[in-house]
Amino acid sequence: MKLRATFLIAAGLSILIPIVAPARAAAPESKNQITTLYDAFGTDPSMTKDWGFSALVEIAGKRILFDTGNDADMFAANVKAKGVDLKTLDVLSHRHSDHMAGLNYVLSVNPTVKIYAPKEGFGVYGSSLPSSFYRKDETLPPEMRYYGGAPPQVMKFGAAWHGPNFELIDKTTEIAPGMTLIALVSDAPGTKELKELSLAVNTSEGMVLVVGCSHPGIEKIVEAAAAINPKIHLIAGGFHLVVASDDVVAKAVAALKDTFKVESIAPGHCTGEPMFAALKKAFGDRYLYAGLGTTLPLGANTGSDMRRGEGPALQQDDLTTYRRLARREDPFGILQARSLRTKASRL
């Protein structure tokens, strides 16, 4: 049975709008797969490992570049190593540099590409606000008032790039039949109010969910996807548990396996070593290795010729590189957290 699917590009938002209509699926296509173009672990010698994330999602005749990695030159080299044509739709999951730094290269080869990105006030992707957002004081003379006391009705704020074709997403949005951008906002310390997009693809086998960093919480993202289709076929990407305690890891694994009954799992990026190991143990041969350069076929033959749950979650070379890059970037306060634990143990 071939995969019938549409792709959803979920954008981080504060409130998920419930969807009660029957989920729709798109017409079948022969090429349905996810290829990891940027990550800190992997076994492809032609590609350069680095902290960050990017994946090419090809499904139902659509090609979606999900995030663009941490370094434009490395991203470009990895794209060329895989022979990827960047004539795609793009989604930038959130504003952290390890997910969007390669956008300059994308724009250099495809300047008119449509880019979905989260809408944020004064965000790097550009934004706008009604001028009514700020308080006025008409007793001031014009030279002391914003815009001389006559502001435009809508104030527009620039993007960090000149001229991109951004479509800013501020709520969960179906952008094509069966393709939804799920928009959620993080409430975690350090990333509060960060909006993030996740890509949900509704297929005949269930929901395929691609996540960037899961700052709003992987359980919340899966819950939002399950509101569209409760059958979660596959989750791929970063789960943001790289410094999580064993209790938090165990809770997340139980939610994915037992509560949401996720069929297959392909974690990467900021998921974290303990979570890799716990997921492999829990999911067995339904744990799919998704290191840099890996292509995950989607459909009835998913995983038939790919590395599944055998062996360690990461081979030794993978593990060494992943740890080195995490230490170098310290993107989630890894060094600080370990330092605090060491100091506490000495008390």
DANOR-V931113 format. One record per run of one state. SS is the DSSP state (H for helix, E for strand, C for the rest). FROM is the first residue (numbers start at 1). LEN is the number of residues. If there is no record, write none. Layout:
BEGIN
ss = [SS SS]
from = [FROM FROM]
len = [LEN LEN]
END
This chain:
BEGIN
ss = [C E C E C E C E C E C E C H C E C H C H C E C E H C H C H C E C E C E C E C E C E C H C E C H C E H C H E C E C E C H C H C]
from = [1 4 6 28 29 33 39 42 43 54 60 62 67 72 82 89 93 97 101 103 110 114 119 125 131 134 142 145 146 150 154 160 165 170 173 177 179 186 195 204 206 212 218 227 232 239 246 260 264 269 272 273 287 288 292 293 295 298 316 330 334 347]
len = [3 2 22 1 4 6 3 1 11 6 2 5 5 10 7 4 4 4 2 7 4 5 6 6 3 8 3 1 4 4 6 5 5 3 4 2 7 9 9 2 6 6 9 5 7 7 14 4 5 3 1 14 1 4 1 2 3 18 14 4 13 1]
END
